[in-house]
Amino acid sequence: MRPTGIDRGSCFVTGTDTGVGKTLVASALVRALAGRGLRVVGMKPVAAGAQWRDGAWRNDDVEELAAAGNVAVPRDTLCPYLLPQALAPHIAAELAGVRLELPAMLRAYQVLRAQSDAVIVEGVGGFRVPLGSDFDSADLAGELGLPVVLVVGLRLGCLSHAALTAEAIAVRGLRLCGWVANAIDAQMVQAERNVAALQRLLRAPCLGRVPWTAGVRAHDVAALLDLSPLLAAGL
């Protein structure tokens, strides 16, 4: 069942592909909203790739989201499905003997929502990554019904990937409330022209641009983001 209503600031963060900086941007959004005095938690329903540390399985993305938020929640609520191998989620789940179930993800979201003012939900991989034989990440986004923030990894090919993702979001009846340009290729040629093209292609405001910086942190990115379109999306 799709949750009723939308909290101000809550959103679903997706990307043009894997490795484009979704966790960085999602964590930055959490920190930026928390900086406005909101109770905010980051959620990653499925995370593939974990290491045994401090007596528990840990995933770096989940840990970064947890550190960004200001609401204390159990890790298994923040991330209902933590899979050992860094593979496509449905493959990692099959190898782990786990069945990914959409209702369990939605229940975890509702728990987080009840304890916070806003929940930033980070997807896995791109927008249409399979999560099982009968549903994918886009189905999860559709059931949540949240405004979508698209992270565009600035590299060759990003224009088509961004346009196709925006179309897929619209087909699901979801609102693309904004996008973030993240420089992931320090050698990208004509990056400025590509950003200008994205501004024409995507019918949504740019929430910010993250320059290429080695070791960039969510705290730094939070200061670069314009939250007004995201906050307005929940009105």
C-alpha positions as CSV (number, residue, x, y, z in Angstrom):
1,M,0.0,0.0,0.0
2,R,1.4,3.4,-1.0
3,P,1.9,5.6,2.1
4,T,-0.6,8.5,2.3
5,G,0.6,12.1,2.2
6,I,4.2,13.3,1.8
7,D,6.5,14.7,4.4
8,R,8.3,17.9,3.6
9,G,11.8,17.1,2.6
10,S,11.3,13.4,2.2
11,C,12.4,12.0,-1.2
12,F,13.6,9.0,-3.1
13,V,17.2,9.4,-4.4
14,T,18.1,7.5,-7.6
15,G,20.9,7.8,-10.0
16,T,21.7,7.5,-13.7
17,D,23.8,4.4,-12.9
18,T,25.7,2.8,-10.1
19,G,28.7,4.6,-8.7
20,V,27.4,8.1,-9.5
21,G,27.3,9.4,-5.9
22,K,23.8,8.6,-4.7
23,T,25.0,7.9,-1.1
24,L,27.0,11.1,-1.1
25,V,24.0,13.2,-2.2
26,A,21.5,11.3,0.0
27,S,23.7,11.8,3.0
28,A,24.2,15.5,2.1
29,L,20.4,15.9,1.9
30,V,20.0,14.4,5.3
31,R,22.6,16.7,6.8
32,A,21.2,19.8,5.0
33,L,17.6,19.1,6.3
34,A,18.9,18.3,9.8
35,G,20.7,21.6,9.7
36,R,17.3,23.3,9.3
37,G,16.1,21.8,12.6
38,L,14.3,18.8,11.2
39,R,14.5,15.2,12.5
40,V,15.9,13.4,9.5
41,V,16.9,9.8,8.8
42,G,18.4,8.2,5.8
43,M,17.2,4.8,4.6
44,K,18.7,2.3,2.1
45,P,16.2,-0.5,1.8
46,V,18.7,-2.8,0.0
47,A,22.5,-2.7,0.3
48,A,24.7,-5.2,-1.5
49,G,28.3,-5.6,-0.2
50,A,29.2,-5.9,3.5
51,Q,32.2,-6.5,5.7
52,W,32.3,-7.9,9.2
53,R,33.4,-5.1,11.5
54,D,33.0,-4.5,15.3
55,G,31.0,-7.7,15.7
56,A,28.4,-7.0,12.9
57,W,28.0,-6.9,9.2
58,R,28.6,-3.3,7.9
59,N,28.0,-1.6,4.6
60,D,29.7,1.7,4.0
61,D,26.7,3.4,2.4
62,V,24.4,2.4,5.3
63,E,27.0,3.6,7.8
64,E,27.3,7.0,6.0
65,L,23.5,7.5,6.0
66,A,23.3,6.5,9.6
67,A,26.0,9.0,10.6
68,A,24.3,11.8,8.6
69,G,20.9,11.5,10.4
70,N,19.9,12.8,13.8
71,V,17.4,10.1,14.7
72,A,18.6,6.9,16.4
73,V,17.2,3.9,14.6
74,P,18.2,0.3,14.4
75,R,20.4,-0.6,11.4
76,D,17.9,-3.4,10.3
77,T,15.2,-0.7,10.0
78,L,17.4,1.7,8.2
79,C,18.5,-1.2,5.9
80,P,16.1,-4.1,6.0
81,Y,18.2,-6.1,3.5
82,L,22.0,-6.1,4.0
83,L,23.5,-8.6,1.5
84,P,27.1,-9.9,1.8
85,Q,28.2,-9.8,-1.8
86,A,28.6,-6.6,-3.9
87,L,26.5,-7.8,-6.8
88,A,23.2,-6.9,-8.5
89,P,20.7,-7.1,-5.5
90,H,18.6,-9.9,-6.8
91,I,21.7,-12.0,-7.6
92,A,23.3,-11.2,-4.2
93,A,20.0,-12.1,-2.5
94,E,19.7,-15.4,-4.3
95,L,23.2,-16.4,-3.4
96,A,22.5,-15.4,0.2
97,G,19.3,-17.5,0.3
98,V,17.3,-14.3,0.9
99,R,14.0,-13.3,-0.8
100,L,13.7,-9.5,-1.1
101,E,10.1,-8.5,-0.3
102,L,8.6,-5.1,-1.1
103,P,6.2,-5.1,1.9
104,A,9.0,-5.5,4.3
105,M,10.7,-2.4,2.8
106,L,7.5,-0.4,3.0
107,R,7.0,-1.4,6.7
108,A,10.5,-0.3,7.6
109,Y,9.9,3.0,5.8
110,Q,6.7,3.6,7.8
111,V,8.6,2.9,11.1
112,L,11.2,5.5,10.1
113,R,8.6,8.0,9.0
114,A,6.8,7.7,12.3
115,Q,10.0,8.7,14.2
116,S,11.1,11.6,12.0
117,D,10.1,14.7,10.1
118,A,11.7,13.5,6.8
119,V,13.1,10.3,5.4
120,I,15.6,10.3,2.6
121,V,15.4,6.9,0.8
122,E,18.3,5.9,-1.3
123,G,17.7,3.5,-4.1
124,V,20.2,0.9,-5.3
125,G,22.1,1.2,-8.6
126,G,20.0,2.9,-11.3
127,F,16.3,3.4,-11.4
128,R,15.3,0.1,-12.9
129,V,17.6,-2.3,-11.0
130,P,15.9,-5.7,-10.4
131,L,15.2,-6.5,-6.8
132,G,13.5,-9.8,-7.5
133,S,11.8,-11.8,-10.3
134,D,8.7,-9.6,-10.2
135,F,9.7,-6.2,-9.0
136,D,12.5,-3.6,-9.3
137,S,13.7,-0.4,-7.7
138,A,11.2,1.6,-9.8
139,D,8.4,-0.4,-8.2
140,L,9.7,0.5,-4.8
141,A,9.8,4.2,-5.7
142,G,6.3,4.0,-7.1
143,E,5.0,2.4,-3.9
144,L,6.6,5.0,-1.7
145,G,5.2,7.8,-3.9
146,L,7.9,10.2,-2.8
147,P,9.3,13.1,-4.9
148,V,12.4,11.9,-6.7
149,V,15.9,13.4,-6.7
150,L,18.1,12.2,-9.6
151,V,21.9,12.1,-9.2
152,V,23.6,12.5,-12.6
153,G,27.1,11.3,-12.7
154,L,28.9,13.7,-15.1
155,R,30.7,11.5,-17.6
156,L,30.4,10.6,-21.2
157,G,26.9,9.2,-21.8
158,C,25.2,10.9,-18.9
159,L,22.8,12.9,-21.2
160,S,21.0,9.8,-22.5
161,H,21.1,8.1,-19.1
162,A,19.6,11.2,-17.5
163,A,16.9,11.6,-20.1
164,L,15.9,7.9,-20.0
165,T,15.8,7.9,-16.2
166,A,13.6,11.0,-16.2
167,E,11.2,9.4,-18.7
168,A,11.0,6.2,-16.5
169,I,10.3,8.3,-13.4
170,A,7.4,10.1,-15.3
171,V,6.0,6.8,-16.5
172,R,5.6,5.7,-12.9
173,G,3.6,8.8,-12.2
174,L,6.3,10.2,-9.9
175,R,7.5,13.7,-9.7
176,L,11.2,14.5,-10.5
177,C,11.6,17.4,-8.0
178,G,15.2,18.0,-8.8
179,W,18.6,16.7,-9.9
180,V,22.2,17.0,-8.7
181,A,25.2,17.1,-11.1
182,N,28.0,15.1,-9.6
183,A,31.5,15.3,-11.2
184,I,32.7,11.7,-11.2
185,D,35.2,12.0,-14.1
186,A,37.9,14.5,-13.5
187,Q,38.9,14.3,-17.2
188,M,35.4,14.9,-18.7
189,V,35.6,17.1,-21.7
190,Q,33.1,20.0,-22.1
191,A,31.5,19.4,-18.7
192,E,29.9,22.8,-18.7
193,R,28.1,22.2,-22.0
194,N,26.9,18.9,-20.7
195,V,25.4,20.5,-17.6
196,A,23.7,23.1,-19.9
197,A,22.3,20.3,-21.9
198,L,21.0,18.6,-18.8
199,Q,19.2,21.8,-17.8
200,R,17.4,21.7,-21.1
201,L,16.6,17.9,-21.0
202,L,15.4,17.6,-17.4
203,R,12.2,19.3,-16.6
204,A,13.2,19.9,-13.0
205,P,15.5,22.3,-11.2
206,C,19.1,21.6,-10.5
207,L,19.6,21.3,-6.7
208,G,23.3,21.7,-6.9
209,R,26.5,20.8,-8.6
210,V,29.3,18.8,-6.9
211,P,32.7,19.6,-8.3
212,W,35.4,17.0,-8.7
213,T,37.2,16.8,-5.3
214,A,39.1,13.9,-4.0
215,G,37.6,12.7,-0.7
216,V,34.6,15.0,-0.9
217,R,32.3,14.6,2.1
218,A,28.6,14.8,2.6
219,H,29.1,17.7,5.1
220,D,30.7,19.8,2.3
221,V,28.1,18.8,-0.3
222,A,25.2,19.8,2.0
223,A,26.3,23.4,1.8
224,L,26.1,23.3,-2.0
225,L,22.5,22.1,-2.2
226,D,19.4,24.2,-2.8
227,L,16.6,22.6,-0.7
228,S,13.8,24.9,-1.7
229,P,12.4,22.7,-4.6
230,L,12.6,19.6,-2.3
231,L,10.8,21.3,0.6
232,A,8.2,22.7,-1.8
233,A,7.5,19.2,-3.2
234,G,5.9,18.2,0.1
235,L,3.5,21.2,0.4
